[in-house]
Amino acid sequence: MYGLCGKAKAHPGGRDALVEHLLKAAAALQQLDGCYLYVVSRAADDPDGVWVYEVWHSQADHQGSLANEAVKELITAGRPLIASFGEYFEMTPMGGKGL
Amino acid sequence: MYGLCGKAKAHPGGRDALVEHLLKAAAALQQLDGCYLYVVSRAADDPDGVWVYEVWHSQADHQGSLANEAVKELITAGRPLIASFGEYFEMTPMGGKGL
């Protein structure tokens, strides 16, 4: 498995719009079997911060999703909602509850 | 919902044992309805690093789990496997795939 946890910062006051957009992305990923988890969260310590946590069958599945037409459109449409990117951690999920 | 993503560092060479222990914790959490996700991962950039990503119904459910006898025993038994704690991020999950 392949996992990543990354943070993005919305423009001031724009977090709700960014979260809403990322939840649309999550809905589009429902059809991709290689995506196991895609959780969108508000950061607790930053009023503009949004965390996305993803678990994929493999890094290749994640990479391949970026070529999916629906995903590409969502990335293009979402980019203006992001002021900057923050922490980004890659990991190898070994199991657990909910996987 | 309440989420957290935290990193622990095993003693050199001890990561597999720590991961195995945390997967036992994940198994114990299967019975707790308030715990939605508990994913144990190897950090990609640190041979001793382990990430745990958790999503709970509420912060109170997470807090309450620490009083659960099985969880308490697992925390006590696991503590010697951890050399140090690293990053720790709290968040409010808003939805997504797998929740």
N, CA and C atoms of all chains as a GROMACS GRO file, in nm:
protein
  594
    1MET      N    1   0.084  -0.120   0.000
    1MET     CA    2   0.000   0.000   0.000
    1MET      C    3   0.088   0.125   0.000
    2TYR      N    4   0.027   0.234  -0.038
    2TYR     CA    5   0.096   0.363  -0.042
    2TYR      C    6   0.007   0.466   0.027
    3GLY      N    7   0.065   0.543   0.117
    3GLY     CA    8  -0.012   0.643   0.189
    3GLY      C    9   0.056   0.778   0.187
    4LEU      N   10  -0.024   0.880   0.201
    4LEU     CA   11   0.035   1.013   0.214
    4LEU      C   12  -0.058   1.101   0.296
    5CYS      N   13   0.004   1.192   0.367
    5CYS     CA   14  -0.068   1.289   0.448
    5CYS      C   15  -0.010   1.425   0.415
    6GLY      N   16  -0.092   1.511   0.357
    6GLY     CA   17  -0.040   1.640   0.312
    6GLY      C   18  -0.131   1.754   0.353
    7LYS      N   19  -0.069   1.869   0.370
    7LYS     CA   20  -0.144   1.987   0.414
    7LYS      C   21  -0.142   2.094   0.306
    8ALA      N   22  -0.255   2.159   0.289
    8ALA     CA   23  -0.264   2.275   0.201
    8ALA      C   24  -0.325   2.389   0.280
    9LYS      N   25  -0.289   2.510   0.241
    9LYS     CA   26  -0.341   2.629   0.307
    9LYS      C   27  -0.431   2.701   0.208
   10ALA      N   28  -0.554   2.727   0.251
   10ALA     CA   29  -0.646   2.804   0.168
   10ALA      C   30  -0.612   2.953   0.184
   11HIS      N   31  -0.666   3.034   0.095
   11HIS     CA   32  -0.657   3.179   0.114
   11HIS      C   33  -0.741   3.215   0.237
   12PRO      N   34  -0.706   3.324   0.306
   12PRO     CA   35  -0.781   3.360   0.428
   12PRO      C   36  -0.932   3.360   0.401
   13GLY      N   37  -1.004   3.290   0.485
   13GLY     CA   38  -1.150   3.283   0.470
   13GLY      C   39  -1.198   3.183   0.366
   14GLY      N   40  -1.105   3.118   0.297
   14GLY     CA   41  -1.144   3.031   0.188
   14GLY      C   42  -1.140   2.882   0.219
   15ARG      N   43  -1.125   2.847   0.347
   15ARG     CA   44  -1.110   2.705   0.379
   15ARG      C   45  -1.234   2.623   0.346
   16ASP      N   46  -1.353   2.676   0.374
   16ASP     CA   47  -1.474   2.597   0.348
   16ASP      C   48  -1.486   2.562   0.200
   17ALA      N   49  -1.451   2.658   0.115
   17ALA     CA   50  -1.458   2.632  -0.030
   17ALA      C   51  -1.358   2.526  -0.071
   18LEU      N   52  -1.238   2.529  -0.012
   18LEU     CA   53  -1.137   2.429  -0.045
   18LEU      C   54  -1.180   2.291   0.003
   19VAL      N   55  -1.234   2.284   0.125
   19VAL     CA   56  -1.281   2.156   0.178
   19VAL      C   57  -1.391   2.100   0.088
   20GLU      N   58  -1.484   2.185   0.050
   20GLU     CA   59  -1.595   2.141  -0.036
   20GLU      C   60  -1.542   2.086  -0.167
   21HIS      N   61  -1.443   2.154  -0.222
   21HIS     CA   62  -1.386   2.109  -0.349
   21HIS      C   63  -1.317   1.973  -0.333
   22LEU      N   64  -1.243   1.959  -0.224
   22LEU     CA   65  -1.172   1.831  -0.202
   22LEU      C   66  -1.270   1.717  -0.174
   23LEU      N   67  -1.385   1.749  -0.116
   23LEU     CA   68  -1.486   1.644  -0.095
   23LEU      C   69  -1.546   1.601  -0.229
   24LYS      N   70  -1.550   1.693  -0.326
   24LYS     CA   71  -1.591   1.654  -0.462
   24LYS      C   72  -1.488   1.559  -0.522
   25ALA      N   73  -1.360   1.590  -0.497
   25ALA     CA   74  -1.255   1.500  -0.546
   25ALA      C   75  -1.271   1.362  -0.483
   26ALA      N   76  -1.299   1.360  -0.352
   26ALA     CA   77  -1.319   1.231  -0.283
   26ALA      C   78  -1.434   1.154  -0.347
   27ALA      N   79  -1.540   1.225  -0.384
   27ALA     CA   80  -1.656   1.159  -0.447
   27ALA      C   81  -1.615   1.099  -0.582
   28ALA      N   82  -1.532   1.172  -0.657
   28ALA     CA   83  -1.486   1.122  -0.787
   28ALA      C   84  -1.399   0.998  -0.769
   29LEU      N   85  -1.329   0.989  -0.656
   29LEU     CA   86  -1.240   0.875  -0.632
   29LEU      C   87  -1.316   0.750  -0.588
   30GLN      N   88  -1.445   0.764  -0.559
   30GLN     CA   89  -1.525   0.646  -0.520
   30GLN      C   90  -1.518   0.538  -0.628
   31GLN      N   91  -1.507   0.581  -0.754
   31GLN     CA   92  -1.506   0.487  -0.865
   31GLN      C   93  -1.370   0.421  -0.888
   32LEU      N   94  -1.265   0.472  -0.822
   32LEU     CA   95  -1.131   0.416  -0.843
   32LEU      C   96  -1.101   0.311  -0.737
   33ASP      N   97  -1.095   0.185  -0.781
   33ASP     CA   98  -1.075   0.074  -0.686
   33ASP      C   99  -0.940   0.084  -0.615
   34GLY      N  100  -0.842   0.147  -0.680
   34GLY     CA  101  -0.709   0.154  -0.620
   34GLY      C  102  -0.698   0.253  -0.506
   35CYS      N  103  -0.802   0.334  -0.486
   35CYS     CA  104  -0.804   0.431  -0.376
   35CYS      C  105  -0.885   0.375  -0.261
   36TYR      N  106  -0.819   0.353  -0.147
   36TYR     CA  107  -0.888   0.296  -0.030
   36TYR      C  108  -0.941   0.404   0.063
   37LEU      N  109  -0.861   0.507   0.085
   37LEU     CA  110  -0.902   0.614   0.177
   37LEU      C  111  -0.862   0.750   0.119
   38TYR      N  112  -0.949   0.846   0.136
   38TYR     CA  113  -0.919   0.985   0.097
   38TYR      C  114  -1.002   1.072   0.192
   39VAL      N  115  -0.938   1.115   0.300
   39VAL     CA  116  -1.008   1.186   0.407
   39VAL      C  117  -0.966   1.332   0.407
   40VAL      N  118  -1.063   1.421   0.407
   40VAL     CA  119  -1.039   1.565   0.405
   40VAL      C  120  -1.072   1.621   0.544
   41SER      N  121  -0.977   1.695   0.602
   41SER     CA  122  -0.994   1.745   0.739
   41SER      C  123  -0.955   1.892   0.749
   42ARG      N  124  -1.021   1.961   0.840
   42ARG     CA  125  -0.976   2.093   0.881
   42ARG      C  126  -0.862   2.076   0.981
   43ALA      N  127  -0.753   2.149   0.963
   43ALA     CA  128  -0.646   2.149   1.062
   43ALA      C  129  -0.697   2.213   1.191
   44ALA      N  130  -0.657   2.156   1.306
   44ALA     CA  131  -0.706   2.209   1.434
   44ALA      C  132  -0.637   2.339   1.471
   45ASP      N  133  -0.514   2.358   1.425
   45ASP     CA  134  -0.431   2.469   1.475
   45ASP      C  135  -0.410   2.579   1.372
   46ASP      N  136  -0.486   2.577   1.264
   46ASP     CA  137  -0.463   2.673   1.156
   46ASP      C  138  -0.596   2.697   1.085
   47PRO      N  139  -0.653   2.816   1.096
   47PRO     CA  140  -0.787   2.842   1.041
   47PRO      C  141  -0.793   2.830   0.888
   48ASP      N  142  -0.678   2.828   0.822
   48ASP     CA  143  -0.676   2.814   0.676
   48ASP      C  144  -0.628   2.676   0.632
   49GLY      N  145  -0.588   2.592   0.727
   49GLY     CA  146  -0.522   2.466   0.693
   49GLY      C  147  -0.617   2.350   0.668
   50VAL      N  148  -0.586   2.272   0.567
   50VAL     CA  149  -0.663   2.153   0.531
   50VAL      C  150  -0.567   2.035   0.516
   51TRP      N  151  -0.600   1.924   0.579
   51TRP     CA  152  -0.521   1.801   0.564
   51TRP      C  153  -0.594   1.704   0.472
   52VAL      N  154  -0.519   1.638   0.387
   52VAL     CA  155  -0.574   1.526   0.310
   52VAL      C  156  -0.491   1.403   0.343
   53TYR      N  157  -0.559   1.296   0.381
   53TYR     CA  158  -0.492   1.169   0.410
   53TYR      C  159  -0.541   1.067   0.309
   54GLU      N  160  -0.448   1.005   0.240
   54GLU     CA  161  -0.484   0.911   0.133
   54GLU      C  162  -0.416   0.777   0.152
   55VAL      N  163  -0.487   0.670   0.124
   55VAL     CA  164  -0.426   0.537   0.118
   55VAL      C  165  -0.467   0.474  -0.016
   56TRP      N  166  -0.366   0.428  -0.087
   56TRP     CA  167  -0.385   0.367  -0.219
   56TRP      C  168  -0.331   0.224  -0.219
   57HIS      N  169  -0.381   0.145  -0.312
   57HIS     CA  170  -0.330   0.008  -0.328
   57HIS      C  171  -0.179   0.010  -0.355
   58SER      N  172  -0.136   0.106  -0.436
   58SER     CA  173   0.007   0.118  -0.467
   58SER      C  174   0.036   0.261  -0.508
   59GLN      N  175   0.164   0.297  -0.508
   59GLN     CA  176   0.203   0.430  -0.553
   59GLN      C  177   0.167   0.448  -0.700
   60ALA      N  178   0.175   0.339  -0.777
   60ALA     CA  179   0.139   0.346  -0.919
   60ALA      C  180  -0.009   0.378  -0.936
   61ASP      N  181  -0.094   0.324  -0.849
   61ASP     CA  182  -0.237   0.358  -0.857
   61ASP      C  183  -0.259   0.506  -0.830
   62HIS      N  184  -0.186   0.559  -0.730
   62HIS     CA  185  -0.198   0.702  -0.701
   62HIS      C  186  -0.152   0.784  -0.820
   63GLN      N  187  -0.036   0.750  -0.873
   63GLN     CA  188   0.020   0.821  -0.988
   63GLN      C  189  -0.076   0.814  -1.107
   64GLY      N  190  -0.130   0.694  -1.128
   64GLY     CA  191  -0.220   0.675  -1.242
   64GLY      C  192  -0.348   0.758  -1.230
   65SER      N  193  -0.393   0.781  -1.107
   65SER     CA  194  -0.517   0.857  -1.088
   65SER      C  195  -0.501   1.000  -1.139
   66LEU      N  196  -0.378   1.050  -1.137
   66LEU     CA  197  -0.354   1.188  -1.181
   66LEU      C  198  -0.374   1.203  -1.331
   67ALA      N  199  -0.385   1.091  -1.403
   67ALA     CA  200  -0.414   1.095  -1.547
   67ALA      C  201  -0.563   1.078  -1.576
   68ASN      N  202  -0.639   1.048  -1.471
   68ASN     CA  203  -0.785   1.032  -1.487
   68ASN      C  204  -0.848   1.168  -1.522
   69GLU      N  205  -0.934   1.170  -1.621
   69GLU     CA  206  -0.988   1.299  -1.670
   69GLU      C  207  -1.062   1.375  -1.561
   70ALA      N  208  -1.147   1.305  -1.486
   70ALA     CA  209  -1.224   1.373  -1.381
   70ALA      C  210  -1.130   1.431  -1.275
   71VAL      N  211  -1.026   1.353  -1.240
   71VAL     CA  212  -0.930   1.399  -1.140
   71VAL      C  213  -0.853   1.519  -1.192
   72LYS      N  214  -0.812   1.513  -1.316
   72LYS     CA  215  -0.737   1.624  -1.376
   72LYS      C  216  -0.819   1.754  -1.374
   73GLU      N  217  -0.946   1.741  -1.408
   73GLU     CA  218  -1.033   1.861  -1.407
   73GLU      C  219  -1.046   1.917  -1.266
   74LEU      N  220  -1.057   1.827  -1.168
   74LEU     CA  221  -1.072   1.873  -1.030
   74LEU      C  222  -0.944   1.941  -0.980
   75ILE      N  223  -0.829   1.888  -1.020
   75ILE     CA  224  -0.702   1.950  -0.979
   75ILE      C  225  -0.692   2.090  -1.039
   76THR      N  226  -0.724   2.102  -1.167
   76THR     CA  227  -0.716   2.233  -1.234
   76THR      C  228  -0.812   2.332  -1.167
   77ALA      N  229  -0.933   2.287  -1.138
   77ALA     CA  230  -1.033   2.376  -1.080
   77ALA      C  231  -1.000   2.411  -0.935
   78GLY      N  232  -0.929   2.322  -0.865
   78GLY     CA  233  -0.902   2.344  -0.724
   78GLY      C  234  -0.778   2.427  -0.697
   79ARG      N  235  -0.687   2.430  -0.791
   79ARG     CA  236  -0.557   2.498  -0.769
   79ARG      C  237  -0.572   2.642  -0.721
   80PRO      N  238  -0.665   2.722  -0.779
   80PRO     CA  239  -0.677   2.862  -0.734
   80PRO      C  240  -0.726   2.876  -0.589
   81LEU      N  241  -0.782   2.768  -0.533
   81LEU     CA  242  -0.831   2.775  -0.394
   81LEU      C  243  -0.718   2.756  -0.294
   82ILE      N  244  -0.600   2.714  -0.342
   82ILE     CA  245  -0.487   2.683  -0.253
   82ILE      C  246  -0.386   2.797  -0.256
   83ALA      N  247  -0.358   2.852  -0.136
   83ALA     CA  248  -0.260   2.961  -0.126
   83ALA      C  249  -0.118   2.904  -0.122
   84SER      N  250  -0.100   2.792  -0.053
   84SER     CA  251   0.034   2.732  -0.043
   84SER      C  252   0.021   2.588   0.007
   85PHE      N  253   0.126   2.512  -0.013
   85PHE     CA  254   0.129   2.374   0.038
   85PHE      C  255   0.217   2.368   0.161
   86GLY      N  256   0.181   2.278   0.253
   86GLY     CA  257   0.258   2.264   0.377
   86GLY      C  258   0.325   2.128   0.387
   87GLU      N  259   0.320   2.069   0.503
   87GLU     CA  260   0.384   1.940   0.527
   87GLU      C  261   0.331   1.833   0.431
   88TYR      N  262   0.416   1.737   0.400
   88TYR     CA  263   0.379   1.630   0.308
   88TYR      C  264   0.458   1.507   0.349
   89PHE      N  265   0.388   1.405   0.394
   89PHE     CA  266   0.454   1.285   0.444
   89PHE      C  267   0.409   1.164   0.364
   90GLU      N  268   0.504   1.088   0.314
   90GLU     CA  269   0.472   0.963   0.245
   90GLU      C  270   0.495   0.847   0.341
   91MET      N  271   0.415   0.742   0.324
   91MET     CA  272   0.424   0.628   0.417
   91MET      C  273   0.376   0.500   0.350
   92THR      N  274   0.405   0.390   0.418
   92THR     CA  275   0.362   0.259   0.370
   92THR      C  276   0.266   0.200   0.473
   93PRO      N  277   0.135   0.210   0.450
   93PRO     CA  278   0.039   0.154   0.546
   93PRO      C  279   0.056   0.002   0.557
   94MET      N  280   0.056  -0.046   0.681
   94MET     CA  281   0.076  -0.188   0.708
   94MET      C  282  -0.052  -0.257   0.752
   95GLY      N  283  -0.158  -0.180   0.775
   95GLY     CA  284  -0.285  -0.238   0.816
   95GLY      C  285  -0.351  -0.149   0.918
   96GLY      N  286  -0.456  -0.202   0.981
   96GLY     CA  287  -0.524  -0.125   1.083
   96GLY      C  288  -0.674  -0.133   1.067
   97LYS      N  289  -0.745  -0.056   1.148
   97LYS     CA  290  -0.891  -0.054   1.141
   97LYS      C  291  -0.936   0.038   1.028
   98GLY      N  292  -1.030  -0.012   0.946
   98GLY     CA  293  -1.084   0.072   0.841
   98GLY      C  294  -1.018   0.053   0.706
   99LEU      N  295  -0.923  -0.039   0.700
   99LEU     CA  296  -0.856  -0.068   0.573
   99LEU      C  297  -0.896  -0.207   0.525
  100MET      N  298  -1.640   1.487   1.398
  100MET     CA  299  -1.536   1.384   1.403
  100MET      C  300  -1.407   1.444   1.456
  101TYR      N  301  -1.320   1.358   1.501
  101TYR     CA  302  -1.190   1.399   1.554
  101TYR      C  303  -1.083   1.313   1.490
  102GLY      N  304  -0.979   1.377   1.439
  102GLY     CA  305  -0.871   1.301   1.376
  102GLY      C  306  -0.736   1.342   1.428
  103LEU      N  307  -0.643   1.250   1.418
  103LEU     CA  308  -0.506   1.285   1.453
  103LEU      C  309  -0.410   1.199   1.372
  104CYS      N  310  -0.296   1.260   1.345
  104CYS     CA  311  -0.190   1.193   1.272
  104CYS      C  312  -0.063   1.215   1.351
  105GLY      N  313  -0.006   1.108   1.404
  105GLY     CA  314   0.110   1.122   1.490
  105GLY      C  315   0.220   1.025   1.454
  106LYS      N  316   0.343   1.068   1.483
  106LYS     CA  317   0.459   0.986   1.448
  106LYS      C  318   0.531   0.942   1.576
  107ALA      N  319   0.575   0.818   1.575
  107ALA     CA  320   0.660   0.767   1.682
  107ALA      C  321   0.784   0.707   1.618
  108LYS      N  322   0.893   0.713   1.694
  108LYS     CA  323   1.018   0.657   1.646
  108LYS      C  324   1.049   0.534   1.730
  109ALA      N  325   1.072   0.422   1.662
  109ALA     CA  326   1.113   0.300   1.732
  109ALA      C  327   1.262   0.308   1.762
  110HIS      N  328   1.309   0.221   1.849
  110HIS     CA  329   1.454   0.208   1.868
  110HIS      C  330   1.513   0.151   1.739
  111PRO      N  331   1.642   0.180   1.711
  111PRO     CA  332   1.701   0.131   1.586
  111PRO      C  333   1.677  -0.019   1.569
  112GLY      N  334   1.623  -0.056   1.454
  112GLY     CA  335   1.596  -0.196   1.425
  112GLY      C  336   1.467  -0.249   1.485
  113GLY      N  337   1.398  -0.164   1.560
  113GLY     CA  338   1.279  -0.212   1.631
  113GLY      C  339   1.146  -0.173   1.567
  114ARG      N  340   1.151  -0.123   1.445
  114ARG     CA  341   1.025  -0.076   1.386
  114ARG      C  342   0.924  -0.187   1.362
  115ASP      N  343   0.970  -0.302   1.314
  115ASP     CA  344   0.874  -0.410   1.286
  115ASP      C  345   0.798  -0.449   1.413
  116ALA      N  346   0.868  -0.454   1.526
  116ALA     CA  347   0.804  -0.491   1.652
  116ALA      C  348   0.701  -0.385   1.692
  117LEU      N  349   0.735  -0.259   1.672
  117LEU     CA  350   0.642  -0.152   1.707
  117LEU      C  351   0.518  -0.156   1.616
  118VAL      N  352   0.540  -0.178   1.487
  118VAL     CA  353   0.426  -0.187   1.394
  118VAL      C  354   0.336  -0.304   1.434
  119GLU      N  355   0.397  -0.417   1.465
  119GLU     CA  356   0.319  -0.535   1.503
  119GLU      C  357   0.235  -0.506   1.628
  120HIS      N  358   0.296  -0.436   1.722
  120HIS     CA  359   0.224  -0.403   1.844
  120HIS      C  360   0.106  -0.309   1.815
  121LEU      N  361   0.130  -0.210   1.731
  121LEU     CA  362   0.024  -0.114   1.700
  121LEU      C  363  -0.089  -0.180   1.620
  122LEU      N  364  -0.056  -0.281   1.542
  122LEU     CA  365  -0.161  -0.354   1.470
  122LEU      C  366  -0.247  -0.435   1.568
  123LYS      N  367  -0.186  -0.480   1.677
  123LYS     CA  368  -0.265  -0.545   1.784
  123LYS      C  369  -0.360  -0.443   1.845
  124ALA      N  370  -0.310  -0.320   1.866
  124ALA     CA  371  -0.397  -0.214   1.919
  124ALA      C  372  -0.514  -0.190   1.824
  125ALA      N  373  -0.483  -0.185   1.693
  125ALA     CA  374  -0.588  -0.164   1.593
  125ALA      C  375  -0.692  -0.275   1.602
  126ALA      N  376  -0.648  -0.398   1.625
  126ALA     CA  377  -0.740  -0.511   1.636
  126ALA      C  378  -0.830  -0.494   1.759
  127ALA      N  379  -0.771  -0.446   1.869
  127ALA     CA  380  -0.851  -0.424   1.991
  127ALA      C  381  -0.955  -0.314   1.969
  128LEU      N  382  -0.923  -0.220   1.881
  128LEU     CA  383  -1.015  -0.108   1.856
  128LEU      C  384  -1.131  -0.147   1.764
  129GLN      N  385  -1.124  -0.265   1.705
  129GLN     CA  386  -1.234  -0.310   1.618
  129GLN      C  387  -1.366  -0.310   1.695
  130GLN      N  388  -1.358  -0.336   1.825
  130GLN     CA  389  -1.480  -0.346   1.905
  130GLN      C  390  -1.533  -0.209   1.950
  131LEU      N  391  -1.455  -0.104   1.930
  131LEU     CA  392  -1.500   0.029   1.975
  131LEU      C  393  -1.568   0.102   1.859
  132ASP      N  394  -1.699   0.121   1.870
  132ASP     CA  395  -1.776   0.182   1.762
  132ASP      C  396  -1.734   0.327   1.735
  133GLY      N  397  -1.681   0.393   1.837
  133GLY     CA  398  -1.642   0.533   1.821
  133GLY      C  399  -1.515   0.552   1.741
  134CYS      N  400  -1.443   0.443   1.713
  134CYS     CA  401  -1.319   0.451   1.634
  134CYS      C  402  -1.350   0.410   1.491
  135TYR      N  403  -1.332   0.503   1.396
  135TYR     CA  404  -1.362   0.475   1.256
  135TYR      C  405  -1.238   0.427   1.179
  136LEU      N  406  -1.125   0.492   1.205
  136LEU     CA  407  -1.001   0.456   1.133
  136LEU      C  408  -0.884   0.455   1.231
  137TYR      N  409  -0.796   0.358   1.213
  137TYR     CA  410  -0.672   0.352   1.290
  137TYR      C  411  -0.572   0.280   1.201
  138VAL      N  412  -0.495   0.360   1.127
  138VAL     CA  413  -0.406   0.303   1.025
  138VAL      C  414  -0.261   0.318   1.071
  139VAL      N  415  -0.188   0.209   1.065
  139VAL     CA  416  -0.048   0.204   1.108
  139VAL      C  417   0.040   0.196   0.984
  140SER      N  418   0.138   0.288   0.974
  140SER     CA  419   0.222   0.295   0.854
  140SER      C  420   0.369   0.308   0.890
  141ARG      N  421   0.452   0.253   0.802
  141ARG     CA  422   0.596   0.283   0.809
  141ARG      C  423   0.620   0.418   0.742
  142ALA      N  424   0.697   0.506   0.808
  142ALA     CA  425   0.736   0.632   0.745
  142ALA      C  426   0.826   0.602   0.627
  143ALA      N  427   0.809   0.678   0.517
  143ALA     CA  428   0.889   0.651   0.397
  143ALA      C  429   1.032   0.703   0.411
  144ASP      N  430   1.050   0.805   0.494
  144ASP     CA  431   1.179   0.876   0.496
  144ASP      C  432   1.259   0.851   0.624
  145ASP      N  433   1.218   0.753   0.703
  145ASP     CA  434   1.283   0.732   0.833
  145ASP      C  435   1.270   0.583   0.869
  146PRO      N  436   1.382   0.511   0.871
  146PRO     CA  437   1.376   0.365   0.892
  146PRO      C  438   1.321   0.325   1.029
  147ASP      N  439   1.314   0.419   1.121
  147ASP     CA  440   1.260   0.389   1.254
  147ASP      C  441   1.122   0.451   1.275
  148GLY      N  442   1.072   0.525   1.178
  148GLY     CA  443   0.950   0.602   1.197
  148GLY      C  444   0.822   0.526   1.167
  149VAL      N  445   0.723   0.548   1.251
  149VAL     CA  446   0.591   0.487   1.235
  149VAL      C  447   0.486   0.596   1.248
  150TRP      N  448   0.392   0.600   1.154
  150TRP     CA  449   0.280   0.694   1.160
  150TRP      C  450   0.154   0.620   1.202
  151VAL      N  451   0.076   0.684   1.286
  151VAL     CA  452  -0.059   0.634   1.316
  151VAL      C  453  -0.157   0.743   1.279
  152TYR      N  454  -0.256   0.706   1.200
  152TYR     CA  455  -0.362   0.800   1.160
  152TYR      C  456  -0.493   0.748   1.217
  153GLU      N  457  -0.561   0.833   1.293
  153GLU     CA  458  -0.684   0.790   1.360
  153GLU      C  459  -0.799   0.885   1.329
  154VAL      N  460  -0.917   0.828   1.311
  154VAL     CA  461  -1.040   0.909   1.304
  154VAL      C  462  -1.140   0.849   1.401
  155TRP      N  463  -1.194   0.937   1.485
  155TRP     CA  464  -1.291   0.898   1.587
  155TRP      C  465  -1.421   0.976   1.568
  156HIS      N  466  -1.528   0.920   1.622
  156HIS     CA  467  -1.657   0.990   1.619
  156HIS      C  468  -1.646   1.127   1.686
  157SER      N  469  -1.573   1.132   1.796
  157SER     CA  470  -1.553   1.259   1.867
  157SER      C  471  -1.424   1.251   1.948
  158GLN      N  472  -1.376   1.368   1.991
  158GLN     CA  473  -1.257   1.370   2.076
  158GLN      C  474  -1.285   1.296   2.207
  159ALA      N  475  -1.410   1.305   2.254
  159ALA     CA  476  -1.446   1.236   2.378
  159ALA      C  477  -1.436   1.084   2.361
  160ASP      N  478  -1.472   1.034   2.244
  160ASP     CA  479  -1.459   0.890   2.220
  160ASP      C  480  -1.312   0.849   2.224
  161HIS      N  481  -1.226   0.932   2.164
  161HIS     CA  482  -1.083   0.901   2.167
  161HIS      C  483  -1.033   0.902   2.311
  162GLN      N  484  -1.068   1.008   2.383
  162GLN     CA  485  -1.024   1.021   2.522
  162GLN      C  486  -1.074   0.902   2.605
  163GLY      N  487  -1.201   0.867   2.584
  163GLY     CA  488  -1.260   0.757   2.659
  163GLY      C  489  -1.192   0.624   2.633
  164SER      N  490  -1.141   0.606   2.511
  164SER     CA  491  -1.077   0.478   2.477
  164SER      C  492  -0.953   0.455   2.563
  165LEU      N  493  -0.892   0.564   2.608
  165LEU     CA  494  -0.770   0.551   2.688
  165LEU      C  495  -0.799   0.492   2.825
  166ALA      N  496  -0.927   0.485   2.862
  166ALA     CA  497  -0.967   0.424   2.989
  166ALA      C  498  -1.007   0.277   2.970
  167ASN      N  499  -1.016   0.235   2.844
  167ASN     CA  500  -1.051   0.095   2.814
  167ASN      C  501  -0.937   0.003   2.862
  168GLU      N  502  -0.973  -0.105   2.931
  168GLU     CA  503  -0.871  -0.192   2.991
  168GLU      C  504  -0.776  -0.250   2.888
  169ALA      N  505  -0.831  -0.300   2.777
  169ALA     CA  506  -0.746  -0.360   2.673
  169ALA      C  507  -0.652  -0.256   2.614
  170VAL      N  508  -0.704  -0.134   2.593
  170VAL     CA  509  -0.622  -0.027   2.536
  170VAL      C  510  -0.513   0.013   2.636
  171LYS      N  511  -0.550   0.023   2.763
  171LYS     CA  512  -0.451   0.061   2.865
  171LYS      C  513  -0.336  -0.040   2.871
  172GLU      N  514  -0.371  -0.168   2.866
  172GLU     CA  515  -0.266  -0.271   2.868
  172GLU      C  516  -0.175  -0.261   2.746
  173LEU      N  517  -0.235  -0.232   2.630
  173LEU     CA  518  -0.155  -0.221   2.508
  173LEU      C  519  -0.062  -0.100   2.512
  174ILE      N  520  -0.111   0.010   2.571
  174ILE     CA  521  -0.026   0.129   2.582
  174ILE      C  522   0.092   0.101   2.673
  175THR      N  523   0.065   0.036   2.786
  175THR     CA  524   0.171   0.004   2.882
  175THR      C  525   0.274  -0.090   2.818
  176ALA      N  526   0.224  -0.190   2.746
  176ALA     CA  527   0.315  -0.288   2.685
  176ALA      C  528   0.392  -0.227   2.567
  177GLY      N  529   0.334  -0.128   2.501
  177GLY     CA  530   0.398  -0.072   2.382
  177GLY      C  531   0.498   0.037   2.411
  178ARG      N  532   0.486   0.102   2.524
  178ARG     CA  533   0.571   0.218   2.556
  178ARG      C  534   0.721   0.190   2.542
  179PRO      N  535   0.769   0.073   2.590
  179PRO     CA  536   0.914   0.047   2.577
  179PRO      C  537   0.962   0.031   2.433
  180LEU      N  538   0.870   0.011   2.340
  180LEU     CA  539   0.909  -0.005   2.199
  180LEU      C  540   0.931   0.130   2.131
  181ILE      N  541   0.891   0.239   2.199
  181ILE     CA  542   0.899   0.373   2.140
  181ILE      C  543   1.018   0.449   2.197
  182ALA      N  544   1.106   0.495   2.107
  182ALA     CA  545   1.224   0.571   2.151
  182ALA      C  546   1.186   0.717   2.174
  183SER      N  547   1.102   0.771   2.087
  183SER     CA  548   1.061   0.911   2.100
  183SER      C  549   0.937   0.936   2.016
  184PHE      N  550   0.870   1.046   2.045
  184PHE     CA  551   0.753   1.086   1.966
  184PHE      C  552   0.791   1.201   1.874
  185GLY      N  553   0.728   1.206   1.758
  185GLY     CA  554   0.758   1.311   1.661
  185GLY      C  555   0.638   1.400   1.638
  186GLU      N  556   0.614   1.433   1.513
  186GLU     CA  557   0.504   1.522   1.478
  186GLU      C  558   0.370   1.468   1.527
  187TYR      N  559   0.279   1.561   1.557
  187TYR     CA  560   0.147   1.523   1.608
  187TYR      C  561   0.050   1.631   1.561
  188PHE      N  562  -0.043   1.593   1.476
  188PHE     CA  563  -0.137   1.690   1.419
  188PHE      C  564  -0.279   1.650   1.452
  189GLU      N  565  -0.355   1.743   1.508
  189GLU     CA  566  -0.496   1.718   1.533
  189GLU      C  567  -0.579   1.783   1.422
  190MET      N  568  -0.692   1.723   1.391
  190MET     CA  569  -0.773   1.775   1.280
  190MET      C  570  -0.919   1.736   1.298
  191THR      N  571  -1.002   1.800   1.219
  191THR     CA  572  -1.146   1.771   1.218
  191THR      C  573  -1.185   1.715   1.082
  192PRO      N  574  -1.196   1.582   1.071
  192PRO     CA  575  -1.233   1.523   0.942
  192PRO      C  576  -1.372   1.569   0.900
  193MET      N  577  -1.386   1.608   0.773
  193MET     CA  578  -1.511   1.660   0.719
  193MET      C  579  -1.578   1.560   0.626
  194GLY      N  580  -1.511   1.451   0.596
  194GLY     CA  581  -1.568   1.349   0.508
  194GLY      C  582  -1.462   1.295   0.415
  195GLY      N  583  -1.509   1.219   0.316
  195GLY     CA  584  -1.415   1.164   0.219
  195GLY      C  585  -1.444   1.018   0.190
  196LYS      N  586  -1.356   0.956   0.113
  196LYS     CA  587  -1.371   0.815   0.079
  196LYS      C  588  -1.320   0.730   0.195
  197GLY      N  589  -1.400   0.629   0.233
  197GLY     CA  590  -1.356   0.536   0.337
  197GLY      C  591  -1.406   0.571   0.476
  198LEU      N  592  -1.484   0.677   0.484
  198LEU     CA  593  -1.539   0.716   0.616
  198LEU      C  594  -1.689   0.689   0.618
   0.00000   0.00000   0.00000
